[in-house]
Amino acid sequence: MGLFSYFNQELAIDLGTANTIITHNDKIVIDEPSIIAIDNDTKKVIAVGHEARQMHGKTHANIKTIRPLKDGVIADFHAAELMLREFIRKINPRRRFLSPSLKLVIAIPSGSTEVEIRAVRDSSEHAGAREVYMIYEPMAAAIGIGLDVEAPEGNVVVDIGGGTTEIAVISLAGIVCNKSIRVAGDVFTADIMEYMRSQHGMKVGERTAEEIKINVGAAITDLDDPPSDYIVKGPSISDSSPREVPVSYQEIAHCLDKSITRIESAIQTVLEETPAELYRDITNSCIYLAGGGSLIRGLDKRLSQKFALKFVVAEDPLHAVARGTTTVLKNINRFQSMLMR
């Protein structure tokens, strides 16, 4: 068995716009930013994940950092292949000459086109996979949360990732109705960058905007346990002089309002399409929020008030999709109807 497992490897992958999470034998072995640094001259990989993220926005002409995924789908096929190869190599740093037979289960956005699905499959196969299965992210999230997706009852999951927000009504091991919109964590970050430029006359990069989102990101202006103002340092747009500006969570709540409203509209569309019997199930339970975007303070409260339904942030929402994909990998035959190959 040990020799067999050495030559055969099964991995579950949450290939996200912001982060890639890989599990092996029920353990998270990779949880790193979806970014790669490449030497422009030699075209060789310099770094991936955390190391490449540290270089982002600080490179010179000979180094290029690439985020291979945009809006939840592969935007740079070659870079995605290289990134997957390097992540898999990190799992087995000693295995230099033997190429294991890889079986992958990968979570993808529910709104993926045939071309986008093929790009994921091709990138995975070029990275060394022998078998590639794909499952839609909201289904994987529901399984990861612990919902009984095979039961004849309605469950709703809102998965707010880096590139897309996925809303799906699930029943009898299938997605009854769903909507995927390209408004999620990356758009929130872009909103903050634009807000700092227009309201504070300060230029901030992607990493700084991400830090603002983490420290004072909010969906409402009346939090019960508000965070302290976050001090942002950066250059003035007018004369490039250094500035320090305190930013409050109320400011960020106003800043993110339009994007969150677009997510609300998508949820409204899905609820309107939900069959009456399933809608009754939903009113008797709750709607689960998953993904990094669900950690925006007060989002569950805002959505609960908006729709008069109970919204709950899932336990460990960042890893809900990864946990679900891992469960599917361990039970391929049971979840066969949910998979694309």
Rosetta silent file (secondary structure, phi, psi, omega in degrees, C-alpha in Angstrom):
SEQUENCE: MGLFSYFNQELAIDLGTANTIITHNDKIVIDEPSIIAIDNDTKKVIAVGHEARQMHGKTHANIKTIRPLKDGVIADFHAAELMLREFIRKINPRRRFLSPSLKLVIAIPSGSTEVEIRAVRDSSEHAGAREVYMIYEPMAAAIGIGLDVEAPEGNVVVDIGGGTTEIAVISLAGIVCNKSIRVAGDVFTADIMEYMRSQHGMKVGERTAEEIKINVGAAITDLDDPPSDYIVKGPSISDSSPREVPVSYQEIAHCLDKSITRIESAIQTVLEETPAELYRDITNSCIYLAGGGSLIRGLDKRLSQKFALKFVVAEDPLHAVARGTTTVLKNINRFQSMLMR
SCORE:     score description
SCORE:     0.000 S_00000001
   1 L     0.000  -39.987  179.607    0.000    0.000    0.000 S_00000001
   2 H   -64.613  -42.228  178.919    2.838    2.365    0.819 S_00000001
   3 H   -66.309  -39.704  179.684    4.563    1.717   -2.513 S_00000001
   4 H   -61.866  -44.789 -178.872    1.254    2.085   -4.362 S_00000001
   5 H   -68.498  -23.287  178.698    0.514    5.436   -2.727 S_00000001
   6 H   -67.780  -37.736 -178.713    4.023    6.600   -3.589 S_00000001
   7 H   -90.393  -12.773 -178.909    3.292    6.237   -7.306 S_00000001
   8 E  -124.160  129.307 -175.788   -0.344    7.352   -7.061 S_00000001
   9 E  -131.551  133.585  179.107   -1.385   10.663   -5.625 S_00000001
  10 E  -117.622  124.086 -177.267   -4.856   12.083   -5.091 S_00000001
  11 E  -127.548  140.172  172.061   -5.237   15.819   -4.531 S_00000001
  12 E  -106.043  131.179 -172.401   -8.246   18.057   -3.954 S_00000001
  13 E  -128.385  126.252  167.564   -7.755   21.597   -5.234 S_00000001
  14 E  -100.119   94.855 -175.725   -9.619   24.833   -4.621 S_00000001
  15 E   -87.790   88.988 -173.436   -8.094   26.797   -7.493 S_00000001
  16 L   -98.199  160.628  177.381   -9.105   30.303   -6.483 S_00000001
  17 L   -62.141  -41.413 -177.558   -8.447   33.719   -7.960 S_00000001
  18 L   -92.296  -43.521 -176.357   -6.845   34.897   -4.721 S_00000001
  19 E  -136.982  148.470  172.785   -5.628   31.660   -3.110 S_00000001
  20 E  -111.275  127.324  179.207   -4.987   28.061   -4.068 S_00000001
  21 E  -119.335  126.775  179.508   -5.702   25.424   -1.444 S_00000001
  22 E  -123.371  132.106  176.516   -4.592   21.826   -1.966 S_00000001
  23 E  -115.863  147.708  178.399   -5.394   18.936    0.344 S_00000001
  24 E  -143.740  126.533 -177.526   -3.763   15.511    0.445 S_00000001
  25 L    54.407   44.378  176.670   -4.805   12.687    2.776 S_00000001
  26 L    69.882    8.551  179.890   -7.340   14.989    4.477 S_00000001
  27 E  -117.924  140.323  174.848   -4.672   17.578    5.289 S_00000001
  28 E   -75.260  115.980 -178.136   -4.198   21.036    3.803 S_00000001
  29 E  -105.801  -20.199  174.961   -0.711   20.888    2.292 S_00000001
  30 E  -135.936  126.816  172.955   -0.861   24.096    0.231 S_00000001
  31 E  -144.660   84.490 -170.906   -2.685   27.298    1.208 S_00000001
  32 E  -139.239  158.636  177.558   -0.985   30.072   -0.706 S_00000001
  33 E   -59.239  143.299  179.369   -1.763   33.056   -2.935 S_00000001
  34 L   -82.782   77.950 -177.128   -2.495   32.203   -6.576 S_00000001
  35 L  -151.613  147.969 -178.103    0.470   34.080   -7.988 S_00000001
  36 E  -137.086  143.828  177.014    3.707   33.203   -9.735 S_00000001
  37 E  -111.018  130.406 -175.975    6.928   35.139  -10.409 S_00000001
  38 E  -126.607  141.311  174.863    8.754   34.468  -13.687 S_00000001
  39 E   -75.785  120.799 -177.162   12.139   35.580  -15.022 S_00000001
  40 L   -64.878  -27.747 -178.081   11.423   37.561  -18.193 S_00000001
  41 L   -81.965  -52.266 -175.524   14.711   36.540  -19.793 S_00000001
  42 L   -90.249  -15.630 -177.185   14.873   32.812  -19.062 S_00000001
  43 L    65.632   16.946  178.954   11.085   32.309  -18.626 S_00000001
  44 L   -88.728  153.701  179.153   11.877   30.180  -15.582 S_00000001
  45 E   -74.912  128.361  177.057    9.812   30.193  -12.403 S_00000001
  46 E   -95.302  -41.655 -178.283   11.398   32.242   -9.631 S_00000001
  47 E  -161.390  158.417  173.315    8.738   31.843   -6.967 S_00000001
  48 E  -135.901  163.958  173.826    5.097   30.903   -6.369 S_00000001
  49 L    64.663 -132.203 -175.186    2.587   31.541   -3.626 S_00000001
  50 H   -58.212  -42.136 -177.865    3.701   33.508   -0.578 S_00000001
  51 H   -65.336  -41.311  178.626    7.165   34.248   -1.981 S_00000001
  52 H   -68.396  -35.522  178.963    5.759   35.545   -5.259 S_00000001
  53 H   -61.927  -37.799  178.670    3.150   37.594   -3.369 S_00000001
  54 H   -65.111  -26.006  179.778    5.935   39.408   -1.509 S_00000001
  55 H   -84.750  -20.038 -172.923    7.409   40.409   -4.871 S_00000001
  56 L   -59.314  126.578 -179.262    4.098   41.639   -6.317 S_00000001
  57 L    82.036    1.636 -177.086    4.232   45.342   -7.097 S_00000001
  58 L  -127.051   13.124 -173.229    7.947   45.510   -6.265 S_00000001
  59 L   -84.404  161.975  172.667    9.553   43.858   -9.288 S_00000001
  60 L  -104.110 -172.578 -171.975   12.042   45.241  -11.820 S_00000001
  61 L   -63.715  -24.453 -176.471   12.081   44.725  -15.588 S_00000001
  62 L   -86.932   -9.486 -178.649   13.561   41.210  -15.411 S_00000001
  63 E  -123.744  134.924  178.423   10.878   39.780  -13.121 S_00000001
  64 E  -125.830  127.890  173.784    7.153   39.550  -13.808 S_00000001
  65 E   -98.406  137.540 -175.195    4.530   38.499  -11.287 S_00000001
  66 E  -130.580  132.985  168.188    1.385   36.949  -12.730 S_00000001
  67 L   -99.648  103.826 -171.513   -1.960   36.082  -11.216 S_00000001
  68 L   -65.587  -22.133 -178.759   -3.030   33.313  -13.625 S_00000001
  69 E  -107.801  139.804  177.612   -6.698   33.449  -12.626 S_00000001
  70 E  -136.545  132.263 -179.682   -9.001   36.388  -13.150 S_00000001
  71 L    54.243   36.749  174.773  -12.662   36.524  -12.165 S_00000001
  72 L    84.669   -5.518 -178.056  -12.505   32.910  -11.031 S_00000001
  73 E  -127.158  163.203 -178.355  -11.241   31.476  -14.320 S_00000001
  74 E   -71.299  120.906  178.130   -7.853   30.900  -15.930 S_00000001
  75 L  -101.296  -25.909  178.760   -6.699   34.012  -17.756 S_00000001
  76 L  -127.449   99.715 -174.323   -3.108   32.858  -18.415 S_00000001
  77 H   -59.205  -48.655 -176.307   -3.006   29.197  -19.403 S_00000001
  78 H   -64.492  -44.529 -179.550    0.782   28.805  -19.337 S_00000001
  79 H   -65.061  -37.083  178.064    1.215   30.572  -15.995 S_00000001
  80 H   -63.698  -41.652  178.281   -1.582   28.479  -14.452 S_00000001
  81 H   -62.215  -45.953 -179.862    0.139   25.291  -15.600 S_00000001
  82 H   -63.677  -41.282 -179.142    3.476   26.408  -14.165 S_00000001
  83 H   -63.726  -45.015  178.211    1.878   27.460  -10.885 S_00000001
  84 H   -61.485  -43.477  178.443    0.112   24.118  -10.472 S_00000001
  85 H   -56.600  -46.378 -176.660    3.332   22.251  -11.254 S_00000001
  86 H   -68.078  -39.367  177.919    5.247   24.203   -8.621 S_00000001
  87 H   -63.901  -43.037  179.104    2.577   23.757   -5.954 S_00000001
  88 H   -65.087  -37.826  178.899    2.464   20.005   -6.608 S_00000001
  89 H   -65.324  -34.469  177.966    6.261   19.885   -6.506 S_00000001
  90 H   -62.072  -31.790 -179.529    6.172   21.627   -3.099 S_00000001
  91 H   -69.189  -34.026 -177.850    4.093   18.750   -1.769 S_00000001
  92 L  -127.462   69.106 -175.292    6.759   16.246   -2.867 S_00000001
  93 L   -64.225  -23.325 -177.281   10.093   18.107   -2.864 S_00000001
  94 L   -86.295  -14.529 -174.908   12.133   14.872   -2.815 S_00000001
  95 L   -88.032   89.125 -174.096   10.410   13.314   -5.809 S_00000001
  96 L   -95.476  -33.372 -171.944   12.616   14.575   -8.613 S_00000001
  97 L  -108.982  -22.794 -177.708   12.665   11.740  -11.108 S_00000001
  98 L   -98.555  129.984  178.204    9.416    9.843  -10.533 S_00000001
  99 L  -102.439  108.932 -177.948    6.165   11.326  -11.798 S_00000001
 100 L   -68.504  157.730  175.783    3.263   10.002   -9.732 S_00000001
 101 E   -81.004  107.710 -172.754   -0.081    9.200  -11.314 S_00000001
 102 E   -91.177  132.374  169.106   -2.109   12.215  -10.242 S_00000001
 103 E  -115.395  124.969 -176.911   -5.855   12.220   -9.671 S_00000001
 104 E  -120.631  140.314  164.990   -7.292   15.704   -9.118 S_00000001
 105 E  -117.585  121.694 -173.012  -10.672   17.023   -8.061 S_00000001
 106 E  -122.155  133.540  176.750  -10.842   20.764   -8.740 S_00000001
 107 E   -86.657  134.155 -179.043  -13.521   23.257   -7.739 S_00000001
 108 E  -132.153  157.891  178.709  -14.570   25.728  -10.457 S_00000001
 109 L   -60.842  144.988 -178.430  -17.106   28.599  -10.663 S_00000001
 110 L   -69.546  -16.690  179.509  -20.657   27.523  -11.469 S_00000001
 111 L   -95.765   13.922 -177.558  -20.791   30.079  -14.288 S_00000001
 112 L   -64.923  137.723  175.174  -17.787   28.617  -16.143 S_00000001
 113 L   -82.904  170.924  178.171  -18.133   28.273  -19.905 S_00000001
 114 H   -60.005  -37.936  179.201  -17.064   25.177  -21.842 S_00000001
 115 H   -64.916  -42.561 -179.381  -13.901   27.004  -22.884 S_00000001
 116 H   -68.277  -38.100  177.074  -13.081   27.921  -19.277 S_00000001
 117 H   -64.190  -42.069  179.511  -13.736   24.362  -18.079 S_00000001
 118 H   -64.818  -34.770  179.004  -11.461   23.021  -20.806 S_00000001
 119 H   -63.708  -40.090  177.639   -8.738   25.483  -19.762 S_00000001
 120 H   -65.040  -45.794 -179.264   -8.798   24.104  -16.205 S_00000001
 121 H   -62.981  -46.460 -178.085   -8.667   20.530  -17.449 S_00000001
 122 H   -64.321  -41.899  178.634   -5.876   21.211  -19.952 S_00000001
 123 H   -61.796  -40.900 -179.192   -3.781   23.134  -17.410 S_00000001
 124 H   -66.756  -42.328 -179.813   -4.174   20.294  -14.919 S_00000001
 125 H   -67.433  -39.385  177.857   -3.234   17.633  -17.459 S_00000001
 126 H   -68.171  -24.711  177.509   -0.204   19.596  -18.626 S_00000001
 127 L   -81.434   -2.325  174.159    0.815   19.913  -14.971 S_00000001
 128 L   116.803    1.223 -177.863    0.937   16.108  -14.783 S_00000001
 129 E   -74.566  139.739  176.395   -2.578   14.970  -13.846 S_00000001
 130 E   -96.164  -34.121  176.706   -3.810   11.646  -15.250 S_00000001
 131 E  -127.783  131.216 -179.986   -7.394   12.005  -14.040 S_00000001
 132 E  -129.341  121.151  174.758   -9.137   15.347  -13.624 S_00000001
 133 E  -116.825  146.997  178.840  -12.585   15.786  -12.112 S_00000001
 134 E  -127.438  145.918  177.984  -14.300   19.128  -11.597 S_00000001
 135 E  -136.095  144.109 -179.835  -17.084   20.210   -9.261 S_00000001
 136 E   -68.907  140.711 -174.412  -18.875   23.534   -9.040 S_00000001
 137 H   -56.645  -46.018 -178.727  -17.726   25.705   -6.137 S_00000001
 138 H   -63.720  -32.583  176.473  -21.118   26.264   -4.444 S_00000001
 139 H   -67.675  -44.604  177.642  -21.742   22.515   -4.417 S_00000001
 140 H   -61.745  -40.949  179.233  -18.286   21.897   -2.953 S_00000001
 141 H   -62.352  -42.909 -179.942  -18.880   24.656   -0.384 S_00000001
 142 H   -61.204  -43.105  178.473  -22.205   23.118    0.648 S_00000001
 143 H   -65.161  -41.381  179.639  -20.557   19.721    1.145 S_00000001
 144 H   -65.605  -32.014  178.172  -17.692   21.374    3.051 S_00000001
 145 H   -71.414  -26.039 -179.747  -20.124   23.199    5.333 S_00000001
 146 L   106.291   14.038  179.186  -21.714   19.868    6.168 S_00000001
 147 L   -75.537  149.358  176.571  -25.070   20.236    4.417 S_00000001
 148 L   -85.596   88.600 -174.523  -26.892   17.140    3.216 S_00000001
 149 L   -71.981  -14.734 -178.804  -26.824   18.008   -0.470 S_00000001
 150 L   -90.349   -8.054 -177.680  -28.479   14.708   -1.432 S_00000001
 151 L   -74.076  152.984  177.922  -31.601   15.331    0.672 S_00000001
 152 L   -81.404   58.492  179.495  -34.908   16.395   -0.970 S_00000001
 153 L  -148.113  156.734 -174.881  -34.773   19.836    0.614 S_00000001
 154 L   -87.149  131.588  172.276  -33.495   23.245   -0.375 S_00000001
 155 E  -127.883  140.577  179.567  -30.160   24.615    0.795 S_00000001
 156 E  -119.708  133.604  177.172  -28.678   27.920   -0.318 S_00000001
 157 E  -124.996  134.180  172.960  -24.994   28.770   -0.351 S_00000001
 158 E  -116.383  108.105 -176.633  -23.455   32.160   -1.147 S_00000001
 159 E  -106.108  107.819 -177.666  -19.735   31.693   -1.808 S_00000001
 160 E  -101.945   99.129 -177.509  -17.900   35.031   -2.065 S_00000001
 161 L   -94.129 -150.212  178.413  -14.409   34.279   -3.307 S_00000001
 162 L   -85.206  -40.312 -175.938  -11.690   36.418   -4.806 S_00000001
 163 L  -105.075  -31.484 -177.082  -12.967   36.567   -8.371 S_00000001
 164 L  -136.650  156.412  167.710  -16.608   35.512   -8.270 S_00000001
 165 E  -110.156  125.249 -177.554  -19.619   35.303   -6.009 S_00000001
 166 E  -110.779  123.420  175.948  -21.514   32.051   -6.445 S_00000001
 167 E  -117.493  128.430 -177.664  -25.119   31.751   -5.308 S_00000001
 168 E  -145.914  140.047  170.284  -26.793   28.365   -5.624 S_00000001
 169 E  -100.119  124.515 -173.094  -29.921   26.560   -4.469 S_00000001
 170 E  -118.825  136.135  176.418  -29.074   22.886   -3.961 S_00000001
 171 E  -159.123  143.494  176.064  -31.373   19.894   -3.637 S_00000001
 172 L    52.914   44.646  175.661  -31.171   16.171   -4.448 S_00000001
 173 L    63.803   24.312  178.369  -27.441   16.317   -5.262 S_00000001
 174 E  -144.090  164.137  176.665  -27.933   18.976   -7.919 S_00000001
 175 E   -93.376  115.096 -177.151  -28.000   22.728   -8.416 S_00000001
 176 E   -75.907  -47.337  175.238  -31.607   23.796   -8.948 S_00000001
 177 E  -152.513  150.081 -175.734  -30.842   27.414   -9.783 S_00000001
 178 E  -158.034  165.875  174.526  -27.735   29.525   -9.490 S_00000001
 179 E  -149.354  136.920  177.956  -26.001   32.723  -10.465 S_00000001
 180 E  -121.816  121.445  178.916  -22.311   33.542  -10.743 S_00000001
 181 E  -123.328  149.515 -176.675  -21.224   37.175  -10.822 S_00000001
 182 L   -92.700   53.801  173.977  -17.761   38.640  -11.102 S_00000001
 183 L  -129.230  111.104 -176.398  -18.135   40.832   -8.044 S_00000001
 184 L  -160.213 -149.006 -173.806  -16.151   39.535   -5.080 S_00000001
 185 H   -56.828  -40.920 -179.834  -12.962   40.125   -3.081 S_00000001
 186 H   -64.691  -37.518  177.801  -10.913   41.545   -5.962 S_00000001
 187 H   -68.244  -39.658  175.671  -13.632   44.090   -6.735 S_00000001
 188 H   -58.228  -43.794  179.180  -13.791   45.052   -3.053 S_00000001
 189 H   -61.670  -43.752  178.962  -10.027   45.629   -3.155 S_00000001
 190 H   -64.534  -37.733  176.850  -10.332   47.746   -6.302 S_00000001
 191 H   -59.436  -42.940 -178.556  -13.142   49.762   -4.670 S_00000001
 192 H   -67.824  -40.503  177.433  -10.863   50.559   -1.727 S_00000001
 193 H   -60.131  -43.950  179.961   -7.977   51.582   -3.980 S_00000001
 194 H   -68.602  -37.618  178.824  -10.258   53.972   -5.871 S_00000001
 195 H   -63.044  -45.171 -179.840  -11.757   55.305   -2.621 S_00000001
 196 H   -63.553  -34.977  179.058   -8.335   56.118   -1.176 S_00000001
 197 H   -70.544  -47.124 -173.739   -7.391   57.899   -4.378 S_00000001
 198 H   -79.938  -36.508 -175.226  -10.588   59.945   -4.718 S_00000001
 199 H   -93.326  -30.194 -176.982  -11.400   60.667   -1.062 S_00000001
 200 H  -116.563   -1.232  178.876   -7.961   60.876    0.525 S_00000001
 201 L    59.928   33.553 -176.335   -5.782   61.786   -2.447 S_00000001
 202 E  -123.382  139.604  177.168   -3.536   58.844   -1.658 S_00000001
 203 L   -94.244  120.874  175.853   -2.140   56.172   -3.909 S_00000001
 204 L  -125.907  147.763  178.987   -2.303   52.664   -2.413 S_00000001
 205 L   -88.884 -179.649 -177.358   -1.427   49.364   -4.010 S_00000001
 206 H   -61.039  -42.342 -177.932   -3.288   46.104   -4.097 S_00000001
 207 H   -66.460  -41.002  179.011   -1.592   44.710   -0.990 S_00000001
 208 H   -65.840  -41.990  178.442   -2.330   47.815    1.087 S_00000001
 209 H   -62.277  -36.549  177.065   -5.966   47.848   -0.048 S_00000001
 210 H   -63.852  -40.853  178.912   -6.188   44.190    0.953 S_00000001
 211 H   -65.364  -38.412  176.304   -4.860   45.056    4.412 S_00000001
 212 H   -61.692  -45.056 -179.702   -7.456   47.824    4.756 S_00000001
 213 H   -59.997  -42.143 -178.942  -10.188   45.345    3.792 S_00000001
 214 H   -68.848  -40.355 -173.103   -8.996   42.832    6.377 S_00000001
 215 H   -83.328  -37.446 -177.469   -8.607   45.359    9.186 S_00000001
 216 H  -134.316   17.435  177.492  -11.647   47.628    8.724 S_00000001
 217 L   -64.096  132.769 -178.298  -13.725   46.012    5.966 S_00000001
 218 E  -152.188  156.093  179.367  -17.438   46.278    6.770 S_00000001
 219 L  -107.747  -13.516  179.882  -20.832   46.034    5.110 S_00000001
 220 L  -135.562  161.131 -175.497  -22.763   48.198    7.594 S_00000001
 221 L   -99.582    5.911 -179.056  -22.026   51.390    9.507 S_00000001
 222 L  -130.757   62.464  179.890  -23.355   50.298   12.908 S_00000001
 223 L   -70.681  144.978  177.595  -21.280   47.323   14.002 S_00000001
 224 L   -71.744  -34.236 -178.803  -21.763   45.982   17.524 S_00000001
 225 L  -128.855   75.479 -172.618  -18.029   45.403   17.950 S_00000001
 226 L   -71.540  145.193  176.008  -16.336   47.938   15.660 S_00000001
 227 L   -79.079  158.816  175.971  -12.620   47.727   14.839 S_00000001
 228 L   -70.093  157.166  176.374  -10.280   50.626   15.527 S_00000001
 229 L   -57.319  145.442 -179.585   -9.380   52.964   12.687 S_00000001
 230 E  -103.859  127.399 -179.397   -6.612   51.616   10.482 S_00000001
 231 E   -83.757  120.315 -179.058   -3.645   53.886    9.772 S_00000001
 232 E  -106.741  128.551  177.801   -2.767   53.853    6.074 S_00000001
 233 E  -110.937  135.750  179.812    0.631   55.084    4.914 S_00000001
 234 E  -178.447  175.291 -178.581    1.309   56.052    1.343 S_00000001
 235 E   -83.221  145.234  173.902    2.250   58.785   -1.120 S_00000001
 236 E   -70.735  140.578  179.055    0.051   61.764   -1.896 S_00000001
 237 L   -68.081  -34.293 -174.547   -1.204   61.766   -5.479 S_00000001
 238 L   -70.841  -44.428 -175.366   -0.609   65.512   -5.842 S_00000001
 239 L  -135.316    7.950  178.045    3.053   65.763   -4.834 S_00000001
 240 L    64.410   14.676  176.574    4.136   62.219   -3.797 S_00000001
 241 L   -74.851  149.751 -178.589    4.840   63.376   -0.247 S_00000001
 242 E   -68.866  141.499 -179.765    4.363   60.711    2.477 S_00000001
 243 E  -136.459  154.554  172.073    1.015   60.703    4.234 S_00000001
 244 E  -127.340  125.551 -176.589   -0.688   58.893    7.073 S_00000001
 245 E  -130.692  125.937  173.671   -4.468   58.650    7.035 S_00000001
 246 E   -78.316  133.076 -179.397   -6.744   56.938    9.573 S_00000001
 247 E  -119.423  128.909 -178.273   -9.498   54.962    7.844 S_00000001
 248 L   -97.177  161.541  179.068  -12.652   53.913    9.682 S_00000001
 249 H   -67.586  -28.925  177.928  -14.883   50.929    9.075 S_00000001
 250 H   -63.187  -39.153  177.626  -17.793   53.319    8.330 S_00000001
 251 H   -60.652  -45.850 -177.364  -15.821   54.724    5.394 S_00000001
 252 H   -68.566  -33.070  176.162  -15.174   51.269    3.987 S_00000001
 253 H   -61.302  -42.951  176.126  -18.835   50.317    4.455 S_00000001
 254 H   -66.180  -40.377 -178.477  -19.801   53.279    2.248 S_00000001
 255 H   -61.359  -39.589 -175.937  -16.992   52.432   -0.156 S_00000001
 256 H   -90.870   -1.957 -171.717  -18.174   48.816   -0.631 S_00000001
 257 H   -57.257  -45.869 -176.796  -21.887   49.601   -0.693 S_00000001
 258 H   -64.284  -40.484 -179.515  -22.352   49.531   -4.485 S_00000001
 259 H   -69.135  -40.450  178.513  -20.547   46.222   -4.918 S_00000001
 260 H   -66.643  -34.512  176.322  -22.426   44.574   -2.056 S_00000001
 261 H   -61.409  -36.418  177.199  -25.677   45.867   -3.571 S_00000001
 262 H   -66.452  -36.282  175.880  -24.783   44.008   -6.775 S_00000001
 263 H   -67.048  -39.896  177.092  -24.337   40.816   -4.747 S_00000001
 264 H   -60.597  -39.905  179.384  -27.727   41.439   -3.133 S_00000001
 265 H   -63.726  -38.388  178.635  -29.289   41.772   -6.585 S_00000001
 266 H   -66.697  -41.105  177.434  -27.796   38.425   -7.615 S_00000001
 267 H   -62.916  -41.811  178.911  -29.153   36.763   -4.467 S_00000001
 268 H   -59.072  -43.185  179.702  -32.561   38.305   -5.174 S_00000001
 269 H   -60.387  -44.785 -179.640  -32.525   36.847   -8.697 S_00000001
 270 H   -65.653  -43.085  179.607  -31.764   33.350   -7.408 S_00000001
 271 H   -63.212  -35.522  178.662  -34.436   33.535   -4.703 S_00000001
 272 H   -68.003  -28.415 -179.697  -36.997   34.643   -7.303 S_00000001
 273 H   -87.285   -9.072 -176.380  -36.134   31.597   -9.423 S_00000001
 274 L   -72.362  128.038  176.714  -36.348   29.193   -6.476 S_00000001
 275 L   -56.890  148.559 -172.775  -39.342   26.802   -6.614 S_00000001
 276 H   -56.998  -42.455 -177.905  -41.931   27.471   -3.910 S_00000001
 277 H   -64.818  -37.784  177.784  -41.419   24.179   -2.052 S_00000001
 278 H   -72.493  -35.193  178.663  -37.672   24.729   -1.819 S_00000001
 279 H   -61.826  -36.930  177.999  -38.170   28.358   -0.788 S_00000001
 280 H   -63.565  -38.817  176.353  -40.246   27.126    2.149 S_00000001
 281 H   -60.069  -40.980 -176.943  -37.319   24.920    3.213 S_00000001
 282 H   -65.189  -39.934 -179.752  -35.030   27.952    3.084 S_00000001
 283 H   -66.445  -23.952 -179.752  -37.302   30.038    5.305 S_00000001
 284 H   -89.640   -7.450  179.576  -37.199   27.256    7.890 S_00000001
 285 L  -124.965 -124.756  178.292  -33.400   27.026    7.933 S_00000001
 286 L  -156.769  168.464  177.291  -30.745   29.537    6.878 S_00000001
 287 E  -106.552  129.253 -174.937  -28.535   30.661    4.018 S_00000001
 288 E   -96.330  136.588  175.771  -24.833   29.973    4.458 S_00000001
 289 E  -103.260  132.119  178.684  -22.070   32.414    3.540 S_00000001
 290 E  -134.713  173.679 -179.019  -18.674   31.019    2.557 S_00000001
 291 L    86.719  161.556 -178.398  -15.456   32.302    1.006 S_00000001
 292 H   -60.090  -32.502 -179.736  -13.146   35.081    2.131 S_00000001
 293 H   -65.603  -22.252  179.848  -15.667   37.777    1.213 S_00000001
 294 H   -70.048  -12.879 -179.755  -18.088   36.464    3.818 S_00000001
 295 H   -82.986   -2.274  173.753  -15.682   37.741    6.491 S_00000001
 296 L   -60.261  124.082 -173.445  -16.590   41.354    5.700 S_00000001
 297 E   -58.164  132.730  175.019  -17.920   42.586    9.032 S_00000001
 298 L    79.178    2.957 -178.193  -21.693   42.830    9.317 S_00000001
 299 H   -64.747  -42.683  179.328  -22.403   41.239    5.925 S_00000001
 300 H   -61.989  -39.475  179.332  -24.570   38.495    7.424 S_00000001
 301 H   -66.487  -42.866 -179.980  -26.544   41.091    9.379 S_00000001
 302 H   -62.369  -44.904 -178.503  -27.049   43.304    6.320 S_00000001
 303 H   -69.041  -36.559  178.047  -28.273   40.407    4.175 S_00000001
 304 H   -62.294  -41.563  178.882  -30.555   39.102    6.925 S_00000001
 305 H   -70.073  -36.803 -177.904  -32.219   42.508    7.199 S_00000001
 306 H   -65.518  -44.876 -171.744  -32.431   42.898    3.416 S_00000001
 307 H  -106.542   -1.839 -177.951  -34.166   39.588    2.700 S_00000001
 308 L    56.154   33.946  175.237  -35.864   38.831    6.036 S_00000001
 309 L  -128.066  158.981 -178.141  -34.090   35.474    5.963 S_00000001
 310 L   -87.100  119.345  174.844  -31.392   34.140    8.248 S_00000001
 311 E  -108.022  133.866 -176.971  -27.860   34.397    6.822 S_00000001
 312 E  -131.283  133.703  174.687  -25.050   32.657    8.703 S_00000001
 313 E   -76.783  126.180 -178.445  -21.301   32.737    8.086 S_00000001
 314 L   -64.302  155.649  174.040  -20.086   29.146    7.798 S_00000001
 315 L   -65.450  130.286 -178.055  -17.479   27.800   10.170 S_00000001
 316 L    48.701   62.511 -174.100  -14.027   28.434    8.676 S_00000001
 317 H   -62.652  -25.793 -179.571  -15.508   29.939    5.484 S_00000001
 318 H   -64.252  -27.937 -174.980  -12.102   30.283    3.796 S_00000001
 319 H  -112.186   12.394 -178.198  -11.731   26.498    3.614 S_00000001
 320 H   -61.417  -46.759 -179.564  -15.339   25.428    2.995 S_00000001
 321 H   -64.519  -42.470 -179.855  -14.761   24.726   -0.709 S_00000001
 322 H   -62.414  -42.330  178.844  -11.479   22.926    0.005 S_00000001
 323 H   -63.677  -42.423  179.592  -13.128   20.715    2.646 S_00000001
 324 H   -64.996  -41.554  178.876  -15.970   19.861    0.293 S_00000001
 325 H   -63.909  -36.938  176.890  -13.615   19.057   -2.570 S_00000001
 326 H   -63.727  -43.924  178.591  -11.645   16.787   -0.225 S_00000001
 327 H   -61.164  -41.185  178.889  -14.829   14.935    0.781 S_00000001
 328 H   -64.005  -42.332  179.560  -15.725   14.448   -2.889 S_00000001
 329 H   -58.794  -39.844 -178.823  -12.248   13.113   -3.662 S_00000001
 330 H   -74.250  -18.555 -176.150  -12.615   10.494   -0.917 S_00000001
 331 L  -131.903   53.538 -175.911  -16.064    9.498   -2.182 S_00000001
 332 L   -53.961  -46.548 -176.334  -15.796    9.759   -5.966 S_00000001
 333 L   -64.593  -39.803 -178.789  -18.416    7.076   -6.640 S_00000001
 334 L   -64.824  -40.670 -175.261  -20.951    8.591   -4.257 S_00000001
 335 L  -100.385   19.335 -174.759  -20.671   12.073   -5.759 S_00000001
 336 H   -54.179  -39.690 -175.676  -20.187   10.964   -9.376 S_00000001
 337 H   -67.035  -18.403 -178.388  -23.347   12.746  -10.594 S_00000001
 338 H   -91.263   -8.007 -171.514  -22.008   16.101   -9.383 S_00000001
 339 L   -99.552  151.340  169.128  -18.684   15.829  -11.198 S_00000001
 340 E  -112.565  142.090 -177.558  -17.471   16.824  -14.635 S_00000001
 341 L  -122.931    0.000    0.000  -14.622   14.899  -16.154 S_00000001
